[in-house]
Each structure stands twice: as C-alpha cells, then as structure tokens.
Amino acid sequence: DEGVLKKILLRAGRVIAKPALGGFELIMDNSTPPQVRISIIGALTYLIVPLDLIPDFIPASGFSDDLVALTAVISLWQHHITPEIKSRARYKLDKWFPL
C-alpha cells in the first residue's frame, strides 16, 4: 500500500533529519563557540566527501569511520545545544516531516 510506504519513509526521514537539523541550528546560533562550529562542519564534511579512511563499499566496516565521526560530533554538541535551539530544530522537523 502506497500510504503505508509513505508513512514509513516520513518516519525514517524524521529520524535521519532530527540530528542534522539540531546540528544545523547549533551552527547557525550566534552563541555557539567557534570550535564547536568548526568541529561540526568538519564532521559533516567528512561524511559527505567521497574519500574515507575506510571506503564505504567495504562490508560491515565501511561506515564505521563515518559513525565514529558522527558520534563524536553529536557528543560534543550535546553540551552546547540549548532548549531554544532544540525548539527551532523541532519546528523545522515538524514542518518538513509532518506526522
């Protein structure tokens, strides 16, 4: 059923988009320290650049370096994300991926 597939894709999109929007709002917030912005931008750049330490086509281990980069940056930004930033990210998430 197309409706069920759409629902699944919307839910999956929300899960993927939530940390990305939180990171984006954190980068855009004027109170975010420069070193936090640089580390987030660096980690996100590493994720989209085609050159990796471990190529993504290698089964099971290809995405491990990406996961380490993402985990490190998420743990770093958790200390700097404010309720206002979370609110802005949630607003965009709900607008882009309505329930």
C-alpha positions as CSV (number, residue, x, y, z in Angstrom):
1,D,0.0,0.0,0.0
2,E,1.4,3.4,-1.0
3,G,0.1,5.1,2.1
4,V,2.0,2.7,4.4
5,L,5.2,3.2,2.4
6,K,4.8,7.0,2.6
7,K,4.3,6.7,6.4
8,I,7.4,4.6,6.8
9,L,9.5,7.0,4.6
10,L,8.3,10.0,6.5
11,R,9.1,8.4,9.9
12,A,12.6,7.3,8.6
13,G,13.2,10.8,7.3
14,R,12.3,12.3,10.7
15,V,14.8,10.0,12.4
16,I,17.6,11.0,10.0
17,A,16.8,14.7,9.8
18,K,16.4,15.3,13.6
19,P,20.2,15.3,14.5
20,A,21.0,17.0,11.2
21,L,18.6,19.9,11.9
22,G,19.9,20.1,15.5
23,G,23.4,20.4,14.3
24,F,22.4,23.0,11.6
25,E,20.6,25.1,14.2
26,L,23.6,24.9,16.5
27,I,26.0,26.0,13.8
28,M,23.7,29.0,12.9
29,D,23.2,30.1,16.6
30,N,25.4,33.1,17.5
31,S,26.1,31.8,21.0
32,T,27.8,28.6,19.7
33,P,31.6,28.7,20.3
34,P,33.7,28.8,17.1
35,Q,35.5,25.5,17.9
36,V,32.1,23.7,18.1
37,R,31.0,25.1,14.8
38,I,34.3,24.1,13.1
39,S,34.1,20.5,14.5
40,I,30.5,20.1,13.4
41,I,31.3,21.4,9.9
42,G,34.4,19.2,9.7
43,A,32.5,16.1,10.7
44,L,29.6,16.8,8.3
45,T,32.1,17.5,5.5
46,Y,33.9,14.2,6.3
47,L,30.5,12.4,6.0
48,I,29.8,13.8,2.5
49,V,33.3,13.8,1.0
50,P,33.8,10.6,-1.1
51,L,37.2,9.9,0.3
52,D,37.2,8.0,3.6
53,L,39.7,6.3,5.8
54,I,37.8,3.1,5.3
55,P,35.9,3.1,2.0
56,D,32.1,2.8,2.4
57,F,31.8,-0.1,0.0
58,I,33.7,-2.5,2.4
59,P,31.0,-4.6,4.1
60,A,30.4,-4.0,7.8
61,S,33.4,-1.8,8.4
62,G,33.0,0.8,5.6
63,F,30.7,3.1,7.6
64,S,32.5,2.6,10.9
65,D,34.7,5.7,10.4
66,D,31.6,7.7,9.5
67,L,29.8,6.5,12.6
68,V,32.8,7.5,14.8
69,A,32.9,11.0,13.3
70,L,29.1,11.4,13.8
71,T,29.1,10.1,17.3
72,A,32.0,12.4,18.3
73,V,30.3,15.5,17.0
74,I,26.9,14.6,18.5
75,S,28.5,14.1,21.9
76,L,30.3,17.4,21.5
77,W,27.3,19.4,20.6
78,Q,25.1,18.0,23.3
79,H,26.9,20.2,25.8
80,H,26.1,23.3,23.7
81,I,22.6,22.8,22.4
82,T,20.0,24.9,24.2
83,P,16.2,24.4,24.6
84,E,15.8,27.3,22.1
85,I,18.0,25.5,19.5
86,K,16.1,22.3,20.1
87,S,12.8,24.1,19.6
88,R,13.9,25.7,16.3
89,A,15.1,22.3,15.1
90,R,11.8,20.6,16.2
91,Y,9.8,23.3,14.4
92,K,11.6,22.6,11.1
93,L,11.4,18.9,11.6
94,D,7.6,19.1,12.1
95,K,7.3,21.4,9.0
96,W,9.4,19.2,6.7
97,F,8.1,15.8,8.0
98,P,4.6,16.2,9.3
99,L,3.2,13.4,11.4
